[in-house]
Amino acid sequence: MRYLLAQGKRALRLLPRTLAVTLLLTLAASVAGAAISVRRASDASRQRVPVGVVADEANPYIIMGIHALETFDAARDEFEFLIMEEPEALAQLRAGKLRAYLVIPDDFLEAMYTDDVHPIRFITPDGAPGLETRLAAELAGAVARLMTETQNAQYGAIHYVMDHPSDMNPYLADDELIDRYFTLVLGRDKLLRLETVGVSGTLGYAAYYLCGFTVALALLWGIGASPLFSRRSDELGLLLRARGFGAVRQVAGEFGAYYALTLLGALCAGTAAVLLLRRFAANIPELRYLSPFALFPALALTVLALGAMQFFLYELAPENPGGVLLQFLNAAAQGYAAGCFYPRSFFPEGLRTLGGCLPAGAALRYLSGAVSGSGGGGLAMLGWTAAFLALAAALRQRRLTG
């Protein structure tokens, strides 16, 4: 205990420096996260497809139909309908500002009542290969078929009621049928179920990168603590061993002080994260009903395992700059392979398997489970901690006896 307290005093003197490094790393991660969020928000895959509509703005039925598509229909999330004149629509189509445009004849609705056909023209760029253009073309074809079959059923219902005399008004039957068709069309999204699987597992984009950057910061933390290990005295270790204070107890005392320093820095960074997440939690659905303070136990166990790994690496290369370089290379390699910067689903199968077996991969999986509520992975964290501390004690024993 006295050795632990002595090491704790050494670590306490390094606290301002390590907290400054933590602040810089947190700011760097925040800037990177903000840049990724802005880039994702402006990504073309997240924008609605602009489609022009050339129609008579004085016709209330056409305006009502477009308003229904933009307000009630499921297409409101994929398409943006813009009413304009045809020369303007053609110019914007050629400039790439529109993916397609529709030309609705002025007497389109009137012609329907006279069994006449005035087709709607659907114009796209020549040879346009884009997915959104194909989607818009498929939608236009579906709408055309829907209108044709609806009109056939409408006249069929009227003629059926007329051919079979009853108390029902044929035009009321027509109105009732049209109402049922509109109900089915506007509610067609109920025919399917949307399941968002997230970037990795069940986590969404923002929550995944929150966990990834947290693990990356924990991996880089060892660089800021390098003065704590570079000033260790081998003569003191030999003297302690001569007095019966062996390698295991030396490692336990030094790692206890290092873990206390690391945990204190993690809690400070976590508190800052809590204050930020209270403002931006709406963008992270996983944290909407989860108190950030509930993540502190998971953060403590993550820091325990990664801190043990960093302690072992400093035992492997105790002198600067070799120790710092080893910490940096380890953080960069493991952070990349584990998926802290890119989701592991982007990597080949071999690299995904390797990244999942690494300590950083296990930490990311454990922290992701704590955020999503699925749990699991705590035994792996404890296993890595015991393994790295045992290796560090073996290296210390070898150095002391050598």
N, C-alpha and C positions, 0 to 999 in steps of 0.2 A: 504493500500500500504506500509506503514512503517513496519507493521508486516511481510508482504511478503518479503520486503528487508532484514529485520533482520533474518528471516529464511533462506533467500538466502545466507547470509554471513556464517551462520552455515554450510549450505550444501557445500559452496565453500571450506571450510576448509577440508571437507571430500573428495573433488574431487580426490586428488592424490591416496588415499587409494582405493576408489571405482574404479578408472581407472585401478589400479593394479589388483584388483579382476577381472575386466572385461577382462583384458589381459590374466590372467590365465584361465578363463573360455573359452575364444576364442581359446586359444592354445589347451585346452583339447578337445573342439569340433572339431578343425581342425585335431588333431591326430585321433579322433574317425572316422571322415569322411574319412580321408585317408585310415585308416584300412578297413573300409567298402568298399571303392572303390577298393582297392587291392584285397580284398576277392571276391568281385563280379566279377572283371575282370578275376580272376583265377578260377572261378566257372566252374564246368564241363558242366553246361547247356549253357555256353557261348562259349564253345570251339567247333571247328569243329571235326567231327567224323573221326578218321583216318581209312582209308580203304586201304589195300595192293592190288597191282596189279602185278600178275606174268605174264609177257608177254615178247615177243621178242623186246628188245629195239632197234634193228636194223630195225624193221619194221616201216617205217615212218607214215603209216596210223594209226597204233595203238597209236603212240606217238601223232599224230595230234588229234586223238579223245580224249585222256586224257587231252591234252592241251586245247581243246575246252571246256571240262567239267569244268576245273579249271579257265577258263578265261571268257567265254561267257555265260555259262549255269547258271541257278539259283541255281544248286547244289553246286556251289563254296562256298556258305555261310554256308552249312551244312556239307560238306564232304571234306576231304583232301586225295587225291590219291597219294600213294607212290609206285613207281616201285621197285621191289626187287625180289630175287630168292625165290623159294617156301620153302626151308628149313628155311631161315631167316624169311619169313612171318609166317610159322607155329610156330617158336620159339617165335616171338613177339605176336602172337595170344594167345599162352598159358601163356605168361607173362602178358597179359592184356594190352599191348601197342597198339594192333590193335583190332578193333571191329569185323572185318571180312576181308577176302581177296578174290580176284577174280583170277582165273587161265584161261587165254585166250590161247588156243592152237596156236602153231606157224603157222599152216596152216589154221587158222580160216577163213581169208578173201578169200584165194584161194579156200577153200571148198565151199564157198557160190556160186561161179561161176559154180560149177559142180553139183549143187543141192544136195550136200552132207551136212550132219549135223555133225559138231564137237562142241558139247555143251560147253558153258562156265561154269566152276564149281565155285560155290559160297560157301565158307566155313565160318561157324560161330562157336563160342564155343558151346559145348553141353549144351542145356537147358539154353542158355543165355536169361534172361528175360528183359534186358535193352531196353528202348524205342528206343535208337539209333540203336541197333541191329535189332529190328523189322522194323525200318524205312529203314535201309540199305537192309534188305531182301525184303521188299516191293518194293524198288527201283529196285533191281535186277530182280524181277519178272516182273515189268513194262517194264524194258528195254528188257527183253527176248521176251515178247509179242509184243513190238514195233518192234523189229528186225524181228520177224517172219512175222507179218502182212505187214511190209514194203517190205520184200523180196517177199511175195506173190503178193502184188500190183505191184511190179517192174516187175516180170515175166508176170503177167497178162496184164500189159500195152503193153509189147513187143509183146505178142501173139495176143492181140487185133488189134494192128496196122498191124501186118502181115496178119491176117485173113481178114482185111478190107483194101484192097489196096488203097493207097493215096500217095500224094507227100511227106508225113512226113516220116522221117527216124525213125524206131522203137527205135533205141538206143538213138537218140536225145530226143524222147518222154520219154524214161526211165530216162535220165539225168534231164529233166525238172521236172518230177514227184519227183525225189529224192530231188532236190533243194527245191521244195515246202514243202516236208516233213521236211527237216532240218529247214526251216524257221518257221514252225509251232511248232516243238519240242523245238527249242532254244528260241522261244518267248512265251512259254506256261505260263510264269508268268504273262503275260498280261491278262490272263483269270480270274484273281482274283485281289482283291484290299486288300492291307495290311493296317490295321488301328491300330496304337499303342495307346492303351487307357491309358498307364502309370501305375504308382504304385497306385495312388489315383486320381480319376477324369481324368483330361487330362494332369497332370504333369508327367514328366519322373522321373526316379530314383533319379538322382542328384538334380534336382530342388525341388523335394518333400522333400528330407532330408535337403536341404538348408533352406527351410521354417520351417521344423520341428526343426532343431537346433537353428534357430533364435528365435522361440517361447520358446524353452527350456532355452536359455540364458536369455531371458526376464523374465522368471519365477524365475530363480536363482538370478537375479539381486537384489531382495529384501534382500537377505542375506548380501550382501556387504554394504547395506545402513543401517544396524541395529544400528550403533552408532548415527545416526540422530534421531532415535526414542527412543532409550534407555535412552537418556539424557534429555528427555523432563521434564519440571517441572510442576507438578500438581498445585502447589501454584500459578505459573504464570497464568495458565488457570483460576483459581478462581479469581485472581486479575483482569484479563481482563474482566471476566464476570461481576464482580462487577462494572466495569466502562462502562458497556453497550456493551462490545465486546463479542457477544455470540458465541455459539458453531459453527454455520454455517460459520461465518467469520473466526474463528480460523482454522477450517478444510480447508477452501479455501486458507488461507495464507500458511499453512504448506504443503498442497498438491501441491500448485503452485511451492514452492521451491523444493519439492521432484521431481516433474515432470520435472522441468528445469534441475535438476541434472541427472535424468534418461535419458532424451532426449539427453543431452550433451554426456553422455557415449555411448548411442546408435549411435549417429552420428559419434563418434570416431571409434567405432567398424564397422559401416557401411562403413566409408572411407577406413579402412583396408581391408574390404571385397571387395570394388570396385577395389582396386589395385590387389588383388588376382584374382578376376573374370575376369579382363582384360586379364590375362594370361591363365586362364582355362575355359573361356566362351565357347570354342569350344566343351567342354564336356557337356554343359548345353544348349541344343537347344533353350529353352525358353528365355534365356538371350542373344541369338545371335543378335537379332534385337531390344532388349530392353535396354535402358540406365539404369544402376543401380541407377543413381540419380533420376530416375522416381519412384523408390521404396521408397524413403525417406518419402513422405507423408503417404504411407501405414504403414511404420515403425513407424512414429510418432503416428498414431492413434492406432496401436497395443500396443505401449508402454503406451499410455494414459489409455487404458482399463485395462491392466495388472497392471500398476502402481496404479490405483485406488483400485484394488483388494488387492494388497500388503499393501497399506495404511490402508485399512479396517482391514486386519489381524493384523497389528501392533496395531491398536486401540483396537482390541479384546484381544490381549496379549501384552501389552506394555513393559513388563519387560523381560530382558534376564535371562536365556537362552530360556525361553518359546517362545518368539517371533521368535527367529531364528529357533528353532525346528519346529514351526508351518509353517514358510515359506518354510523350506526344505521339510517337509512332503507334503505340498500343491503342491510344484513344482514337486516332484517325482510322486505323485498320478495323478495329472492333466496331466503332460507331458506324462505319460504312457497311460492313458485312452484316451487322445485326439489324440494319434498317432504320437507324436513327435519322438519316438524311433522305433516303429513298425507301419506300416500302419494299419489303423483301419479295413481294409478288412480282416486282420488275426484274428480279435477278434469275439467272439460270437455276435449275434444280439443285445442282451441286453446291452453289454458293448459298442458296436458301437453307440447305441442310446444315452447312458449316456455320452460318450465322446464328441459327437456332441453338446450336450446341455451345456457342461461346458464352462466357459470363455476361457480356453486354446483351446478348440475345435473350438469355434467361431473365435478366433484369427488366428488359423492355416488355417481355411477355408477362412478367409478374405485375409490373406497374400498370400495364394495359388492362389486365384482369381486375385490378383494384379499381380502376376508373369505370370500367364497364359493369362491374358488379358480379362478374363471373367467378372471381377469386382463383385460387390455385397458384402454385409456383413458389410458395414460401419455403418448402423443404429444399428446393433447388438452391435458393439463396443461402440457406443455412449450410447446405452441403459445400457450396463453393467457398463460403467463409472458413469452414473447418479445414478444407483442403489447402487453401492458400496460407493459412496460419501454420498448419503443420509443415508445409514446404519452407516457410520462412524460418521456423524453428530449426528445421534440419540444416538449412544453410548457415544459420547462426552457430549451431553446434559444430559444424565442420570448420568454420572460420576460427572459432575459439580454440578448438583442439589443434588445428593446423598451425 
